[in-house]
Each structure stands twice: as structure tokens, then as C-alpha cells.
Amino acid sequence: MVLRQESRWNAKAPANAAIHNSIGAVSSVTIRPPVRLKPPRSKYRAVRVNVDGIVFHSKREANRYCELKLLEKSGEIGQLEMQCRYALKVVGQKIGSYVADFTYWDKDGNFHCEDVKGFRTPLYRWKKKHFEAQYGITIQEV
């Protein structure tokens, strides 16, 4: 007789449990422990990375951060900021927000807003259009 577990997370039964079969006889079965699952992946398979004590959502974003830090040290750019939040408004009412991955000023005095993208979702495309229309700043996708 085979004993089925209701859930693969239910491991409270001892390794050798005595159960009653349909005619009342006691038989011994071995219950396997639950299968350990891998931690869930992110939706787009991005791997979180820690650089300089900062956790980035993807390797690509961490690499871009390293590039921008080098440019900042060399004096090509200045005032590098990460994860800047901008309110998205319609007729003065806030309807959402956009979070830019990186913002900075170049040495010519131009403001840059960057977003590191692996996959452009419909929500991101809408927020990008709304942000560019509201603020007049073009988002550079890297």
C-alpha cells in the first residue's frame, strides 16, 4: 500500500509510520521527506547582485553602475543618483510614479535619465511615454 502525502511540504509523519490498510491490518511504510525546491526565480530571470554594499536588481544594472562610477571619477559626469522617484500626474492628480535607475549631469550641463532594461513591459512603455510628456526629459534605455 502506498501512502500519499497531501502536500510536499507536509513532513510531520515519522520516517517509518504504521498505517491501517482497508481491511484493518497494520502495515509499515516509508514516507519520504518533502522535495526541497529551489528559491523562486524572478519573473524575467534577473539575478540580484551586491556591489559596494548596494543591491541591484540585475547584473546588467550593476555593470552599468560600475561604468557610471568610473565616468564620475574621471569627471565626465556628475551628481550621479540612483532610483530617483518621479510622480506621474494627470490634471494635478497623482496617478502613479516612475523610478529611474540612474540620473546624472554630463560635463556639458545636460541632464540624463537612464533605465536599464532587459524586457520592455507594456506598463514600462506607458510610464516612459507619460514621464517624457510630463517632464520633457528623454529616458535613455541601456
N, C-alpha and C positions, 0 to 999 in steps of 0.2 A: 504494500500500500504506500502511496506517495502522499506526503503532506505538503500542501501548497501554502506558502505564506501569502497573506493578504497584501502585504506591501513589502518591497525590497528593503525598506528602512526598518522593518519590524524584526529586531534581533533579540527579543527578550526570552525566547524559548531556549532551554539549555541545549548543548550540543547533541546529547542523546536523550530524546524525550520519549516517554511512554504514552501511546495513544490507544484509543479503543477503535477497533475496526467495526464494520457494520454489524457483525454478529456478536460483539461484546468482548471478543478476545483482545488481550493486551499484546501489542507488538511494539518493537523498538525501531525507531527511525532516526536517521541522522539529518539534522537541519543545518544547512549551510548558512554561514553569516551573509549579510547583505553585500551586494556588489558595491564597491566604492566607486563613485562616479568622479570624473574629472571636474574641476571647477568650471562653471559655465563660462563660455567664451562670450566676448562682446558681439553685438549684432553683426558688425562688419569685420570681425576678426582682428581688431586692433589690439595691440599688446601695450599695456601700461608700462612706462619707463620712468625711472627716477634719475634726474640729472641735477646736480648742485642742490640736492635736497628738495627739488620741485618735481612733483609727479605730473607727467604728461600723458595725454590720452592715447598717444600713438608714438611709434618710433620716428615716423616722419616729422611729427610736430617737435619732438626732442632734437632731431637733427637740424631743423630749421632754427630752433632756439640757439643752438651752438653756433650756427652760421651768423645769426644776427648779433650774438655776443661778441664774436670776432670783429664784425663790422663796427660795432660800438666802440670796442677797444682801439681800433685803428682810426676812429674819428670820422668814418664815412656816414654814420647815422648817430642820432642822439635821442635821449628820452624814451628809451625802449620800455614799453609796458606790455603786460600780458593779461589776457582775459578781461578786457575792458567791456563793461556793460553799457549798452545804449538802449534807451526806451524807444519803442515804436509807437507812435501816436497817430490817431485819426481824429480830426476836429477837436484837438486838445485832450482827447481821452486816450489813456494808455491802453493798448490792446495786446502788447507783448514786449519782448525785449530781444536784442541781438547781442551776442557776446563775441567780440573779435578776438582771435587768437593772439595777434600781435599788433601793436600800433607804435609808430616811431616817426621822427622827423629826419629827413636827409639833410646833407650839408648845404643844399640849395634852398632850404626852407620849405620844402614840400612835405605835406602830411601823408603818411601811408598807413593803410589799414589792411592787414593780411589775415587770411583764413587758410589753414592747411586742410585740404580736402582730399579724401580718398574716394568718396562717393557723394554725389550731389543729390540730396533728397529733395522731394517737392517742397517740403517745409523750408529747407535752407534756401532754395531758389526764390521762394516768396519773400522770405526775410531779407535776402540780398537786394531784391528789387525795391522793397519798401524802404530799407535803410538808405540806398543810393538816392531814391527820390526825396526822402525826408531831409537828409543831411548834405546831399550833393557831394558825397565822397565815394569814390570807386573802390570796391573791395577787390584786392588782388588775391587770386586763388593760387596757392602754391602746391 
